[in-house]
Amino acid sequence: MSRAPASHPPPGRECVCGGELKQIPLPADIIALAGQRYILIHVETADTRCYPDSDSPGERAATAEPL
Ligand SMILES: [Zn+2]
């Protein structure tokens, strides 16, 4: 995958799908339930899922995962 030279590095991480990710801190009670301190969402779609509109159930189930 070729990417344009980063004159300004993106603030977030990059997802396995190529999208930019943003970390959203979770409230303390959610942390206790979920066992994680933040969730990752896609900056463009504000969705945790990589391909929410995909025809494939497997792809629709795919969630943000940092490279
Ligand atoms: Zn993704």
N, CA, C, O and the ligand as a Tripos MOL2 file, in Angstrom:
@<TRIPOS>MOLECULE
protein
  269   267    68     0     0
PROTEIN
NO_CHARGES

@<TRIPOS>ATOM
      1 N           0.8500   -1.1920    0.0000 N.3       1 MET1
      2 CA          0.0000    0.0000    0.0000 C.3       1 MET1
      3 C           0.8860    1.2410    0.0000 C.2       1 MET1
      4 O           1.7570    1.3940    0.8560 O.2       1 MET1
      5 N           0.6570    2.1160   -0.9570 N.am      2 SER2
      6 CA          1.4660    3.3320   -1.0120 C.3       2 SER2
      7 C           0.6990    4.4760   -0.3790 C.2       2 SER2
      8 O          -0.5020    4.6430   -0.5910 O.2       2 SER2
      9 N           1.4130    5.2410    0.3890 N.am      3 ARG3
     10 CA          0.7690    6.3670    1.0610 C.3       3 ARG3
     11 C           1.5210    7.6410    0.7360 C.2       3 ARG3
     12 O           2.7310    7.6300    0.5100 O.2       3 ARG3
     13 N           0.7920    8.7240    0.7180 N.am      4 ALA4
     14 CA          1.4300   10.0040    0.4520 C.3       4 ALA4
     15 C           2.4170   10.3250    1.5760 C.2       4 ALA4
     16 O           2.1970    9.9720    2.7340 O.2       4 ALA4
     17 N           3.4980   10.9940    1.2140 N.am      5 PRO5
     18 CA          4.4590   11.3930    2.2540 C.3       5 PRO5
     19 C           3.7710   12.1950    3.3370 C.2       5 PRO5
     20 O           2.9470   13.0630    3.0530 O.2       5 PRO5
     21 N           4.1070   11.9040    4.5590 N.am      6 ALA6
     22 CA          3.4340   12.5610    5.6670 C.3       6 ALA6
     23 C           4.1200   13.8730    6.0060 C.2       6 ALA6
     24 O           5.0820   13.9140    6.7730 O.2       6 ALA6
     25 N           3.6060   14.9390    5.4190 N.am      7 SER7
     26 CA          4.1570   16.2460    5.7790 C.3       7 SER7
     27 C           3.6880   16.6270    7.1710 C.2       7 SER7
     28 O           4.3630   17.3470    7.9060 O.2       7 SER7
     29 N           2.5150   16.1240    7.5070 N.am      8 HIS8
     30 CA          2.0280   16.2870    8.8760 C.3       8 HIS8
     31 C           1.5030   14.9450    9.3480 C.2       8 HIS8
     32 O           0.4500   14.5040    8.8870 O.2       8 HIS8
     33 N           2.1930   14.2990   10.2370 N.am      9 PRO9
     34 CA          1.7630   12.9810   10.7020 C.3       9 PRO9
     35 C           0.3740   13.0570   11.3090 C.2       9 PRO9
     36 O           0.0720   13.9880   12.0560 O.2       9 PRO9
     37 N          -0.4750   12.0870   10.9940 N.am     10 PRO10
     38 CA         -1.8130   12.0860   11.5660 C.3      10 PRO10
     39 C          -1.7470   11.9410   13.0800 C.2      10 PRO10
     40 O          -0.8780   11.2440   13.6030 O.2      10 PRO10
     41 N          -2.6520   12.5890   13.7730 N.am     11 PRO11
     42 CA         -2.6400   12.5650   15.2340 C.3      11 PRO11
     43 C          -3.0120   11.2080   15.7980 C.2      11 PRO11
     44 O          -2.5510   10.8290   16.8750 O.2      11 PRO11
     45 N          -3.8430   10.4780   15.0760 N.am     12 GLY12
     46 CA         -4.3050    9.2000   15.5850 C.3      12 GLY12
     47 C          -3.5080    8.0510   15.0060 C.2      12 GLY12
     48 O          -2.4860    8.2420   14.3480 O.2      12 GLY12
     49 N          -4.0010    6.8570   15.2680 N.am     13 ARG13
     50 CA         -3.3760    5.6780   14.7070 C.3      13 ARG13
     51 C          -4.0760    5.3080   13.4160 C.2      13 ARG13
     52 O          -5.1540    5.8050   13.0910 O.2      13 ARG13
     53 N          -3.4230    4.4240   12.7000 N.am     14 GLU14
     54 CA         -4.0220    3.9490   11.4710 C.3      14 GLU14
     55 C          -4.6250    2.5730   11.6960 C.2      14 GLU14
     56 O          -4.0480    1.7080   12.3550 O.2      14 GLU14
     57 N          -5.8150    2.4060   11.1200 N.am     15 CYS15
     58 CA         -6.5140    1.1410   11.2590 C.3      15 CYS15
     59 C          -6.0200    0.1440   10.2170 C.2      15 CYS15
     60 O          -5.4080    0.5190    9.2160 O.2      15 CYS15
     61 N          -6.2980   -1.1270   10.4720 N.am     16 VAL16
     62 CA         -5.9380   -2.1470    9.4900 C.3      16 VAL16
     63 C          -6.6500   -1.9260    8.1570 C.2      16 VAL16
     64 O          -6.1830   -2.3990    7.1200 O.2      16 VAL16
     65 N          -7.7850   -1.2060    8.1770 N.am     17 CYS17
     66 CA         -8.5160   -0.9400    6.9390 C.3      17 CYS17
     67 C          -7.9750    0.2890    6.2210 C.2      17 CYS17
     68 O          -8.4300    0.6110    5.1230 O.2      17 CYS17
     69 N          -7.0140    0.9750    6.8210 N.am     18 GLY18
     70 CA         -6.4170    2.1360    6.1800 C.3      18 GLY18
     71 C          -6.9860    3.4470    6.6690 C.2      18 GLY18
     72 O          -6.4620    4.5120    6.3410 O.2      18 GLY18
     73 N          -8.0460    3.3880    7.4440 N.am     19 GLY19
     74 CA         -8.6530    4.6050    7.9680 C.3      19 GLY19
     75 C          -7.8770    5.1360    9.1630 C.2      19 GLY19
     76 O          -7.0660    4.4420    9.7750 O.2      19 GLY19
     77 N          -8.1540    6.3690    9.4610 N.am     20 GLU20
     78 CA         -7.5120    6.9790   10.6200 C.3      20 GLU20
     79 C          -8.3530    6.7220   11.8590 C.2      20 GLU20
     80 O          -9.5810    6.8040   11.8190 O.2      20 GLU20
     81 N          -7.6860    6.4140   12.9490 N.am     21 LEU21
     82 CA         -8.4010    6.0860   14.1760 C.3      21 LEU21
     83 C          -8.2370    7.1780   15.2220 C.2      21 LEU21
     84 O          -7.2390    7.8960   15.2710 O.2      21 LEU21
     85 N          -9.2610    7.2630   16.0480 N.am     22 LYS22
     86 CA         -9.2230    8.1980   17.1630 C.3      22 LYS22
     87 C          -9.5580    7.4300   18.4270 C.2      22 LYS22
     88 O         -10.4820    6.6170   18.4410 O.2      22 LYS22
     89 N          -8.8170    7.6840   19.4710 N.am     23 GLN23
     90 CA         -9.0960    7.0310   20.7460 C.3      23 GLN23
     91 C         -10.0960    7.8520   21.5350 C.2      23 GLN23
     92 O          -9.9260    9.0560   21.7260 O.2      23 GLN23
     93 N         -11.1320    7.1860   21.9860 N.am     24 ILE24
     94 CA        -12.1450    7.8390   22.8090 C.3      24 ILE24
     95 C         -12.0590    7.2550   24.2180 C.2      24 ILE24
     96 O         -12.3280    6.0700   24.4130 O.2      24 ILE24
     97 N         -11.6900    8.0670   25.1910 N.am     25 PRO25
     98 CA        -11.6440    7.5630   26.5670 C.3      25 PRO25
     99 C         -13.0230    7.1500   27.0400 C.2      25 PRO25
    100 O         -14.0230    7.7850   26.7070 O.2      25 PRO25
    101 N         -13.0660    6.0910   27.8110 N.am     26 LEU26
    102 CA        -14.3350    5.6040   28.3330 C.3      26 LEU26
    103 C         -14.5320    6.0840   29.7650 C.2      26 LEU26
    104 O         -13.5650    6.2890   30.4980 O.2      26 LEU26
    105 N         -15.7960    6.2620   30.1590 N.am     27 PRO27
    106 CA        -16.0880    6.6010   31.5550 C.3      27 PRO27
    107 C         -15.6750    5.4610   32.4720 C.2      27 PRO27
    108 O         -15.5790    4.3080   32.0490 O.2      27 PRO27
    109 N         -15.4340    5.7980   33.7280 N.am     28 ALA28
    110 CA        -14.9020    4.8260   34.6850 C.3      28 ALA28
    111 C         -15.7910    3.6000   34.8290 C.2      28 ALA28
    112 O         -15.2910    2.4800   34.9350 O.2      28 ALA28
    113 N         -17.1190    3.8050   34.8340 N.am     29 ASP29
    114 CA        -18.0040    2.6480   35.0150 C.3      29 ASP29
    115 C         -17.9540    1.7240   33.8030 C.2      29 ASP29
    116 O         -18.0790    0.5060   33.9330 O.2      29 ASP29
    117 N         -17.7730    2.3070   32.6420 N.am     30 ILE30
    118 CA        -17.6560    1.4870   31.4350 C.3      30 ILE30
    119 C         -16.3190    0.7410   31.4460 C.2      30 ILE30
    120 O         -16.2390   -0.4130   31.0240 O.2      30 ILE30
    121 N         -15.2870    1.4040   31.9270 N.am     31 ILE31
    122 CA        -13.9860    0.7500   32.0170 C.3      31 ILE31
    123 C         -14.1000   -0.5130   32.8600 C.2      31 ILE31
    124 O         -13.5440   -1.5570   32.5190 O.2      31 ILE31
    125 N         -14.8320   -0.4000   33.9730 N.am     32 ALA32
    126 CA        -14.9950   -1.5490   34.8520 C.3      32 ALA32
    127 C         -15.7240   -2.6790   34.1340 C.2      32 ALA32
    128 O         -15.4010   -3.8530   34.3180 O.2      32 ALA32
    129 N         -16.7040   -2.3180   33.3170 N.am     33 LEU33
    130 CA        -17.4780   -3.3300   32.6030 C.3      33 LEU33
    131 C         -16.7010   -3.9080   31.4220 C.2      33 LEU33
    132 O         -16.6550   -5.1220   31.2220 O.2      33 LEU33
    133 N         -16.1060   -3.0270   30.6600 N.am     34 ALA34
    134 CA        -15.5040   -3.4440   29.3910 C.3      34 ALA34
    135 C         -14.0670   -3.9320   29.5720 C.2      34 ALA34
    136 O         -13.5500   -4.6660   28.7290 O.2      34 ALA34
    137 N         -13.4310   -3.5330   30.6500 N.am     35 GLY35
    138 CA        -12.0650   -3.9510   30.8740 C.3      35 GLY35
    139 C         -11.0680   -3.2460   29.9810 C.2      35 GLY35
    140 O          -9.9230   -3.6800   29.8560 O.2      35 GLY35
    141 N         -11.4990   -2.1550   29.3560 N.am     36 GLN36
    142 CA        -10.5650   -1.3790   28.5510 C.3      36 GLN36
    143 C         -10.7860    0.0920   28.8290 C.2      36 GLN36
    144 O         -11.8710    0.5010   29.2440 O.2      36 GLN36
    145 N          -9.7500    0.8870   28.5970 N.am     37 ARG37
    146 CA         -9.8020    2.2860   28.9930 C.3      37 ARG37
    147 C         -10.2990    3.2070   27.9010 C.2      37 ARG37
    148 O         -10.6360    4.3630   28.1560 O.2      37 ARG37
    149 N         -10.3430    2.6970   26.6930 N.am     38 TYR38
    150 CA        -10.7680    3.5550   25.5860 C.3      38 TYR38
    151 C         -11.3160    2.6730   24.4710 C.2      38 TYR38
    152 O         -11.0880    1.4630   24.4430 O.2      38 TYR38
    153 N         -12.0330    3.2980   23.5650 N.am     39 ILE39
    154 CA        -12.4170    2.6180   22.3370 C.3      39 ILE39
    155 C         -11.7820    3.3470   21.1740 C.2      39 ILE39
    156 O         -11.4210    4.5200   21.2720 O.2      39 ILE39
    157 N         -11.6560    2.6430   20.0890 N.am     40 LEU40
    158 CA        -11.1280    3.2310   18.8700 C.3      40 LEU40
    159 C         -12.2630    3.4070   17.8800 C.2      40 LEU40
    160 O         -13.0250    2.4780   17.6140 O.2      40 LEU40
    161 N         -12.3650    4.6040   17.3420 N.am     41 ILE41
    162 CA        -13.3420    4.8310   16.2830 C.3      41 ILE41
    163 C         -12.6180    5.3710   15.0590 C.2      41 ILE41
    164 O         -11.5070    5.8940   15.1480 O.2      41 ILE41
    165 N         -13.2720    5.2320   13.9220 N.am     42 HIS42
    166 CA        -12.7300    5.7860   12.6950 C.3      42 HIS42
    167 C         -13.0570    7.2730   12.6470 C.2      42 HIS42
    168 O         -14.1930    7.6810   12.8910 O.2      42 HIS42
    169 N         -12.0590    8.0650   12.3350 N.am     43 VAL43
    170 CA        -12.2610    9.5110   12.3110 C.3      43 VAL43
    171 C         -13.3030    9.8980   11.2700 C.2      43 VAL43
    172 O         -14.1420   10.7640   11.5150 O.2      43 VAL43
    173 N         -13.2460    9.2570   10.1180 N.am     44 GLU44
    174 CA        -14.1370    9.6560    9.0240 C.3      44 GLU44
    175 C         -15.5820    9.3140    9.3000 C.2      44 GLU44
    176 O         -16.4800   10.1030    9.0080 O.2      44 GLU44
    177 N         -15.8110    8.1370    9.8640 N.am     45 THR45
    178 CA        -17.1940    7.6690   10.0200 C.3      45 THR45
    179 C         -17.6900    7.7650   11.4550 C.2      45 THR45
    180 O         -18.8880    7.6300   11.7070 O.2      45 THR45
    181 N         -16.7790    7.9980   12.4020 N.am     46 ALA46
    182 CA        -17.1210    7.9920   13.8180 C.3      46 ALA46
    183 C         -17.7480    6.6670   14.2200 C.2      46 ALA46
    184 O         -18.5810    6.6080   15.1240 O.2      46 ALA46
    185 N         -17.3380    5.6070   13.5380 N.am     47 ASP47
    186 CA        -17.8830    4.2740   13.7820 C.3      47 ASP47
    187 C         -16.7490    3.3660   14.2290 C.2      47 ASP47
    188 O         -15.6100    3.5010   13.7820 O.2      47 ASP47
    189 N         -17.0810    2.4400   15.1180 N.am     48 THR48
    190 CA        -16.0540    1.4830   15.5280 C.3      48 THR48
    191 C         -15.8070    0.4510   14.4350 C.2      48 THR48
    192 O         -14.7640   -0.2020   14.4080 O.2      48 THR48
    193 N         -16.7790    0.3120   13.5340 N.am     49 ARG49
    194 CA        -16.6650   -0.7320   12.5160 C.3      49 ARG49
    195 C         -15.9450   -0.2160   11.2770 C.2      49 ARG49
    196 O         -16.0710    0.9460   10.8920 O.2      49 ARG49
    197 N         -15.1840   -1.1240   10.6670 N.am     50 CYS50
    198 CA        -14.4140   -0.7490    9.4810 C.3      50 CYS50
    199 C         -15.3070   -0.5950    8.2570 C.2      50 CYS50
    200 O         -15.1690    0.3570    7.4890 O.2      50 CYS50
    201 N         -16.2240   -1.5420    8.0850 N.am     51 TYR51
    202 CA        -17.0270   -1.5590    6.8650 C.3      51 TYR51
    203 C         -18.5040   -1.7150    7.2200 C.2      51 TYR51
    204 O         -19.1090   -2.7370    6.8970 O.2      51 TYR51
    205 N         -19.0850   -0.7230    7.8740 N.am     52 PRO52
    206 CA        -20.4760   -0.8540    8.3350 C.3      52 PRO52
    207 C         -21.4620   -1.0550    7.1960 C.2      52 PRO52
    208 O         -22.5540   -1.5770    7.4220 O.2      52 PRO52
    209 N         -21.1160   -0.6610    5.9940 N.am     53 ASP53
    210 CA        -22.0450   -0.7700    4.8730 C.3      53 ASP53
    211 C         -21.7280   -1.9440    3.9600 C.2      53 ASP53
    212 O         -22.2980   -2.0670    2.8760 O.2      53 ASP53
    213 N         -20.8220   -2.8010    4.3960 N.am     54 SER54
    214 CA        -20.4220   -3.9200    3.5480 C.3      54 SER54
    215 C         -21.5530   -4.9230    3.3770 C.2      54 SER54
    216 O         -22.4050   -5.0770    4.2520 O.2      54 SER54
    217 N         -21.5460   -5.6010    2.2340 N.am     55 ASP55
    218 CA        -22.5160   -6.6760    2.0040 C.3      55 ASP55
    219 C         -22.1480   -7.9240    2.7780 C.2      55 ASP55
    220 O         -22.9940   -8.7900    3.0010 O.2      55 ASP55
    221 N         -20.9120   -8.0240    3.1820 N.am     56 SER56
    222 CA        -20.4410   -9.2240    3.8680 C.3      56 SER56
    223 C         -20.5970   -9.0940    5.3730 C.2      56 SER56
    224 O         -20.0630   -8.1570    5.9670 O.2      56 SER56
    225 N         -21.3210  -10.0170    6.0030 N.am     57 PRO57
    226 CA        -21.4890   -9.9630    7.4640 C.3      57 PRO57
    227 C         -20.1440   -9.9560    8.1870 C.2      57 PRO57
    228 O         -19.9830   -9.2870    9.2080 O.2      57 PRO57
    229 N         -19.1990  -10.6930    7.6600 N.am     58 GLY58
    230 CA        -17.8900  -10.7400    8.2950 C.3      58 GLY58
    231 C         -17.2150   -9.3810    8.2930 C.2      58 GLY58
    232 O         -16.6050   -8.9720    9.2810 O.2      58 GLY58
    233 N         -17.3340   -8.6880    7.1720 N.am     59 GLU59
    234 CA        -16.7240   -7.3630    7.0820 C.3      59 GLU59
    235 C         -17.4730   -6.3650    7.9500 C.2      59 GLU59
    236 O         -16.8650   -5.4950    8.5740 O.2      59 GLU59
    237 N         -18.7960   -6.4920    7.9890 N.am     60 ARG60
    238 CA        -19.5580   -5.5740    8.8270 C.3      60 ARG60
    239 C         -19.1910   -5.7400   10.3000 C.2      60 ARG60
    240 O         -19.2660   -4.7880   11.0770 O.2      60 ARG60
    241 N         -18.7980   -6.9400   10.6720 N.am     61 ALA61
    242 CA        -18.4640   -7.2050   12.0680 C.3      61 ALA61
    243 C         -17.0630   -6.7360   12.4180 C.2      61 ALA61
    244 O         -16.7110   -6.6690   13.5950 O.2      61 ALA61
    245 N         -16.2650   -6.4140   11.4230 N.am     62 ALA62
    246 CA        -14.8930   -6.0020   11.6840 C.3      62 ALA62
    247 C         -14.8590   -4.6530   12.3670 C.2      62 ALA62
    248 O         -15.4810   -3.6920   11.9140 O.2      62 ALA62
    249 N         -14.1240   -4.5940   13.4630 N.am     63 THR63
    250 CA        -14.0320   -3.3340   14.1870 C.3      63 THR63
    251 C         -12.6220   -2.7900   14.0890 C.2      63 THR63
    252 O         -11.6870   -3.4820   13.6870 O.2      63 THR63
    253 N         -12.5010   -1.5350   14.4670 N.am     64 ALA64
    254 CA        -11.2180   -0.8360   14.3620 C.3      64 ALA64
    255 C         -10.1150   -1.5900   15.0770 C.2      64 ALA64
    256 O         -10.2710   -2.0400   16.2120 O.2      64 ALA64
    257 N          -9.0100   -1.7130   14.3880 N.am     65 GLU65
    258 CA         -7.8550   -2.3970   14.9620 C.3      65 GLU65
    259 C          -6.6100   -1.6850   14.4750 C.2      65 GLU65
    260 O          -6.3780   -1.5940   13.2690 O.2      65 GLU65
    261 N          -5.8040   -1.1760   15.4000 N.am     66 PRO66
    262 CA         -4.6140   -0.4350   14.9940 C.3      66 PRO66
    263 C          -3.6340   -1.3310   14.2580 C.2      66 PRO66
    264 O          -3.5040   -2.5170   14.5630 O.2      66 PRO66
    265 N          -2.9590   -0.7580   13.3020 N.am     67 LEU67
    266 CA         -1.9090   -1.5000   12.5980 C.3      67 LEU67
    267 C          -0.7740   -1.8350   13.5370 C.2      67 LEU67
    268 O           0.2040   -2.4590   13.1250 O.2      67 LEU67
    269 ZN        -10.8950    0.1590   10.1980 Zn       68 ZN68
@<TRIPOS>BOND
     1     1     2 1
     2     2     3 1
     3     3     4 2
     4     3     5 am
     5     5     6 1
     6     6     7 1
     7     7     8 2
     8     7     9 am
     9     9    10 1
    10    10    11 1
    11    11    12 2
    12    11    13 am
    13    13    14 1
    14    14    15 1
    15    15    16 2
    16    15    17 am
    17    17    18 1
    18    18    19 1
    19    19    20 2
    20    19    21 am
    21    21    22 1
    22    22    23 1
    23    23    24 2
    24    23    25 am
    25    25    26 1
    26    26    27 1
    27    27    28 2
    28    27    29 am
    29    29    30 1
    30    30    31 1
    31    31    32 2
    32    31    33 am
    33    33    34 1
    34    34    35 1
    35    35    36 2
    36    35    37 am
    37    37    38 1
    38    38    39 1
    39    39    40 2
    40    39    41 am
    41    41    42 1
    42    42    43 1
    43    43    44 2
    44    43    45 am
    45    45    46 1
    46    46    47 1
    47    47    48 2
    48    47    49 am
    49    49    50 1
    50    50    51 1
    51    51    52 2
    52    51    53 am
    53    53    54 1
    54    54    55 1
    55    55    56 2
    56    55    57 am
    57    57    58 1
    58    58    59 1
    59    59    60 2
    60    59    61 am
    61    61    62 1
    62    62    63 1
    63    63    64 2
    64    63    65 am
    65    65    66 1
    66    66    67 1
    67    67    68 2
    68    67    69 am
    69    69    70 1
    70    70    71 1
    71    71    72 2
    72    71    73 am
    73    73    74 1
    74    74    75 1
    75    75    76 2
    76    75    77 am
    77    77    78 1
    78    78    79 1
    79    79    80 2
    80    79    81 am
    81    81    82 1
    82    82    83 1
    83    83    84 2
    84    83    85 am
    85    85    86 1
    86    86    87 1
    87    87    88 2
    88    87    89 am
    89    89    90 1
    90    90    91 1
    91    91    92 2
    92    91    93 am
    93    93    94 1
    94    94    95 1
    95    95    96 2
    96    95    97 am
    97    97    98 1
    98    98    99 1
    99    99   100 2
   100    99   101 am
   101   101   102 1
   102   102   103 1
   103   103   104 2
   104   103   105 am
   105   105   106 1
   106   106   107 1
   107   107   108 2
   108   107   109 am
   109   109   110 1
   110   110   111 1
   111   111   112 2
   112   111   113 am
   113   113   114 1
   114   114   115 1
   115   115   116 2
   116   115   117 am
   117   117   118 1
   118   118   119 1
   119   119   120 2
   120   119   121 am
   121   121   122 1
   122   122   123 1
   123   123   124 2
   124   123   125 am
   125   125   126 1
   126   126   127 1
   127   127   128 2
   128   127   129 am
   129   129   130 1
   130   130   131 1
   131   131   132 2
   132   131   133 am
   133   133   134 1
   134   134   135 1
   135   135   136 2
   136   135   137 am
   137   137   138 1
   138   138   139 1
   139   139   140 2
   140   139   141 am
   141   141   142 1
   142   142   143 1
   143   143   144 2
   144   143   145 am
   145   145   146 1
   146   146   147 1
   147   147   148 2
   148   147   149 am
   149   149   150 1
   150   150   151 1
   151   151   152 2
   152   151   153 am
   153   153   154 1
   154   154   155 1
   155   155   156 2
   156   155   157 am
   157   157   158 1
   158   158   159 1
   159   159   160 2
   160   159   161 am
   161   161   162 1
   162   162   163 1
   163   163   164 2
   164   163   165 am
   165   165   166 1
   166   166   167 1
   167   167   168 2
   168   167   169 am
   169   169   170 1
   170   170   171 1
   171   171   172 2
   172   171   173 am
   173   173   174 1
   174   174   175 1
   175   175   176 2
   176   175   177 am
   177   177   178 1
   178   178   179 1
   179   179   180 2
   180   179   181 am
   181   181   182 1
   182   182   183 1
   183   183   184 2
   184   183   185 am
   185   185   186 1
   186   186   187 1
   187   187   188 2
   188   187   189 am
   189   189   190 1
   190   190   191 1
   191   191   192 2
   192   191   193 am
   193   193   194 1
   194   194   195 1
   195   195   196 2
   196   195   197 am
   197   197   198 1
   198   198   199 1
   199   199   200 2
   200   199   201 am
   201   201   202 1
   202   202   203 1
   203   203   204 2
   204   203   205 am
   205   205   206 1
   206   206   207 1
   207   207   208 2
   208   207   209 am
   209   209   210 1
   210   210   211 1
   211   211   212 2
   212   211   213 am
   213   213   214 1
   214   214   215 1
   215   215   216 2
   216   215   217 am
   217   217   218 1
   218   218   219 1
   219   219   220 2
   220   219   221 am
   221   221   222 1
   222   222   223 1
   223   223   224 2
   224   223   225 am
   225   225   226 1
   226   226   227 1
   227   227   228 2
   228   227   229 am
   229   229   230 1
   230   230   231 1
   231   231   232 2
   232   231   233 am
   233   233   234 1
   234   234   235 1
   235   235   236 2
   236   235   237 am
   237   237   238 1
   238   238   239 1
   239   239   240 2
   240   239   241 am
   241   241   242 1
   242   242   243 1
   243   243   244 2
   244   243   245 am
   245   245   246 1
   246   246   247 1
   247   247   248 2
   248   247   249 am
   249   249   250 1
   250   250   251 1
   251   251   252 2
   252   251   253 am
   253   253   254 1
   254   254   255 1
   255   255   256 2
   256   255   257 am
   257   257   258 1
   258   258   259 1
   259   259   260 2
   260   259   261 am
   261   261   262 1
   262   262   263 1
   263   263   264 2
   264   263   265 am
   265   265   266 1
   266   266   267 1
   267   267   268 2
@<TRIPOS>SUBSTRUCTURE
     1 MET1         2 RESIDUE 1 A MET
     2 SER2         6 RESIDUE 1 A SER
     3 ARG3        10 RESIDUE 1 A ARG
     4 ALA4        14 RESIDUE 1 A ALA
     5 PRO5        18 RESIDUE 1 A PRO
     6 ALA6        22 RESIDUE 1 A ALA
     7 SER7        26 RESIDUE 1 A SER
     8 HIS8        30 RESIDUE 1 A HIS
     9 PRO9        34 RESIDUE 1 A PRO
    10 PRO10       38 RESIDUE 1 A PRO
    11 PRO11       42 RESIDUE 1 A PRO
    12 GLY12       46 RESIDUE 1 A GLY
    13 ARG13       50 RESIDUE 1 A ARG
    14 GLU14       54 RESIDUE 1 A GLU
    15 CYS15       58 RESIDUE 1 A CYS
    16 VAL16       62 RESIDUE 1 A VAL
    17 CYS17       66 RESIDUE 1 A CYS
    18 GLY18       70 RESIDUE 1 A GLY
    19 GLY19       74 RESIDUE 1 A GLY
    20 GLU20       78 RESIDUE 1 A GLU
    21 LEU21       82 RESIDUE 1 A LEU
    22 LYS22       86 RESIDUE 1 A LYS
    23 GLN23       90 RESIDUE 1 A GLN
    24 ILE24       94 RESIDUE 1 A ILE
    25 PRO25       98 RESIDUE 1 A PRO
    26 LEU26      102 RESIDUE 1 A LEU
    27 PRO27      106 RESIDUE 1 A PRO
    28 ALA28      110 RESIDUE 1 A ALA
    29 ASP29      114 RESIDUE 1 A ASP
    30 ILE30      118 RESIDUE 1 A ILE
    31 ILE31      122 RESIDUE 1 A ILE
    32 ALA32      126 RESIDUE 1 A ALA
    33 LEU33      130 RESIDUE 1 A LEU
    34 ALA34      134 RESIDUE 1 A ALA
    35 GLY35      138 RESIDUE 1 A GLY
    36 GLN36      142 RESIDUE 1 A GLN
    37 ARG37      146 RESIDUE 1 A ARG
    38 TYR38      150 RESIDUE 1 A TYR
    39 ILE39      154 RESIDUE 1 A ILE
    40 LEU40      158 RESIDUE 1 A LEU
    41 ILE41      162 RESIDUE 1 A ILE
    42 HIS42      166 RESIDUE 1 A HIS
    43 VAL43      170 RESIDUE 1 A VAL
    44 GLU44      174 RESIDUE 1 A GLU
    45 THR45      178 RESIDUE 1 A THR
    46 ALA46      182 RESIDUE 1 A ALA
    47 ASP47      186 RESIDUE 1 A ASP
    48 THR48      190 RESIDUE 1 A THR
    49 ARG49      194 RESIDUE 1 A ARG
    50 CYS50      198 RESIDUE 1 A CYS
    51 TYR51      202 RESIDUE 1 A TYR
    52 PRO52      206 RESIDUE 1 A PRO
    53 ASP53      210 RESIDUE 1 A ASP
    54 SER54      214 RESIDUE 1 A SER
    55 ASP55      218 RESIDUE 1 A ASP
    56 SER56      222 RESIDUE 1 A SER
    57 PRO57      226 RESIDUE 1 A PRO
    58 GLY58      230 RESIDUE 1 A GLY
    59 GLU59      234 RESIDUE 1 A GLU
    60 ARG60      238 RESIDUE 1 A ARG
    61 ALA61      242 RESIDUE 1 A ALA
    62 ALA62      246 RESIDUE 1 A ALA
    63 THR63      250 RESIDUE 1 A THR
    64 ALA64      254 RESIDUE 1 A ALA
    65 GLU65      258 RESIDUE 1 A GLU
    66 PRO66      262 RESIDUE 1 A PRO
    67 LEU67      266 RESIDUE 1 A LEU
    68 ZN68       269 GROUP 0 **** ****
